[in-house]
Amino acid sequence: MPKIRELNYLPVYIEEDHHQVLPRIYRHIGARNLPLQNNTLVHFDSHPDLLIPKELRAEDCYDQYALFDKISIENWILPGAFAGIFSTIIWVCPSWSDQIPPGTHHFNIGRVKETGEIAVTCLESYYISEGLYTSPDLLESTRNIKLIVLQLDGPLSKADMQDQLLTVKEQLDEVDHFILDIDLDFYSTLNPFVNLYKDANLYELLKELYTFHSVPRDLEDSERRRLALEYGEMRKEMLNDLESIFSFLCEEEN
């Protein structure tokens, strides 16, 4: 492995759109200021940003120009993880963030053999509801991901919070560097859909339309995975149908 070129200063960047930080990270990897693989990302944000672009193919992750063109604010981290740049992700979130439960999550990310798309083996609803879950045997070129979710001022007891902080400290003690990423909505954020057409009660109507019923946690692992595949496929069909309907309405309006 090439020797890392140490800097005599701490690089700090401010970007308008969150996904624009990934090109910055790639540049420091190219300059050998960061390792090519297995970096630790500490991510302060109200949102995980841990989805995967819908049109992204596995080979796009190794073409930085194709990759940068397809990522967005909600899906810029995991493509880098598939490419091997990140192996450990520490998401530090405020009390109102409930997309992924606090704790340590181990899962694989890889290329779907049949389609060439990228998917994960994580059984959290965050992935199943987006159709991004698949079973391990359907993946190839897999990488192991360690995701630590630390929720500040959440419902955890003081002892559980101390355990989580200890987990984060131990993780950071294992590495000689990490990438710190802070989104200002960690401190304050607003759901833009809540007040959109408030008089028409639009948010509640959309909320009901997009509600996803998670896979029960008290089932056997094999049954959870079977249901995750089934629910994921149903969810993808529903989202595709909704996209077609909304696209049709936009065309008719124009």
HUBELDA-V531163 format. One record per residue. OMEGA is omega in radians with two decimals (NA if undefined). NEAR is the number of other C-alpha atoms within 8 Angstrom. Layout:
omega: {OMEGA OMEGA}
near: {NEAR NEAR}
//
This chain:
omega: {-3.13 -3.14 -3.14 3.07 -3.11 3.11 3.10 3.07 3.12 -3.14 3.11 -3.12 3.06 -3.13 3.12 3.12 -2.94 -3.07 3.13 3.07 -3.10 3.05 3.08 3.13 3.13 -3.14 3.13 3.02 3.11 3.12 3.14 2.98 3.08 3.07 3.13 -3.05 2.92 3.03 3.05 3.13 3.04 -2.89 3.06 -3.05 2.98 -3.10 -3.13 -3.03 -2.99 3.04 -3.13 3.14 -3.05 -3.05 -3.07 3.03 -3.09 -3.10 3.12 -3.10 3.12 3.05 -2.97 -3.12 3.06 -3.13 -3.10 -3.14 -3.02 -3.11 3.10 -3.00 -3.05 -2.97 -3.02 -3.02 -3.03 3.02 3.05 3.10 3.10 3.11 3.08 -3.08 3.08 3.00 3.10 -3.14 3.09 3.12 3.08 -3.02 3.10 -3.02 -3.07 -3.13 -3.09 -3.07 3.12 -3.07 3.11 3.14 3.13 -3.10 3.06 3.10 3.12 2.96 -3.09 -3.14 3.08 -3.03 -3.01 -2.98 -3.06 3.09 3.12 3.12 -3.12 3.13 -3.12 -3.05 3.09 -3.11 3.12 -3.14 -3.12 -3.09 3.09 -3.13 -3.08 3.11 2.92 -3.09 -3.05 -3.07 3.13 -3.09 2.98 -3.12 -3.04 3.02 3.12 3.12 3.02 -3.14 3.08 3.12 3.13 -3.13 -3.13 3.12 3.12 -3.06 -3.10 3.05 -3.14 -3.14 3.13 3.11 3.11 3.09 3.13 3.11 3.11 3.11 3.12 3.14 3.13 3.12 -3.12 3.09 -3.11 -3.06 -3.14 3.08 2.98 3.13 -3.14 -3.09 -3.10 3.01 -3.07 3.10 2.95 -3.09 -3.13 3.14 -3.11 3.03 -3.04 -3.08 -3.08 -3.09 3.13 -3.08 -3.06 -3.11 3.13 3.14 -3.02 -3.07 -3.13 3.11 3.11 3.13 3.11 -3.11 -3.05 -3.12 3.14 3.12 -3.01 3.07 -3.13 -3.10 -3.04 3.12 3.01 -3.07 -3.12 3.13 3.09 -3.13 3.11 3.14 3.13 3.09 -3.12 -3.13 -3.13 3.13 3.10 -3.13 3.12 3.11 -3.14 -3.14 3.10 3.10 3.13 3.12 3.13 -3.14 -3.11 3.09 3.11 3.13 3.11 3.13 3.14 3.14 3.14 NA}
near: {2 4 5 8 8 5 6 4 4 5 4 4 5 4 7 5 6 9 11 9 9 10 8 8 9 8 8 10 11 8 8 12 11 12 10 9 8 10 13 13 12 12 12 11 14 13 8 10 9 9 12 13 9 4 6 12 9 10 6 10 14 8 8 8 6 9 13 9 6 9 11 9 9 10 14 15 11 11 11 11 13 13 9 11 12 16 14 12 13 13 13 12 14 13 10 6 10 6 7 10 6 8 8 8 9 9 10 12 14 13 13 12 8 5 5 9 10 13 13 13 11 10 10 7 9 8 13 14 12 10 10 13 15 11 10 7 5 9 13 9 6 10 11 9 12 11 11 13 14 12 11 8 7 8 5 8 6 6 7 8 9 8 8 10 9 8 8 10 8 8 8 10 7 6 8 6 6 10 8 7 8 8 10 7 8 12 7 6 7 4 5 6 7 8 7 8 8 9 5 5 8 12 12 7 8 8 8 7 6 6 6 5 4 5 8 6 5 4 7 6 6 6 8 13 10 8 9 13 12 8 10 14 9 8 11 11 8 8 8 8 8 8 8 8 8 8 8 8 8 8 7 6 5 4}
//
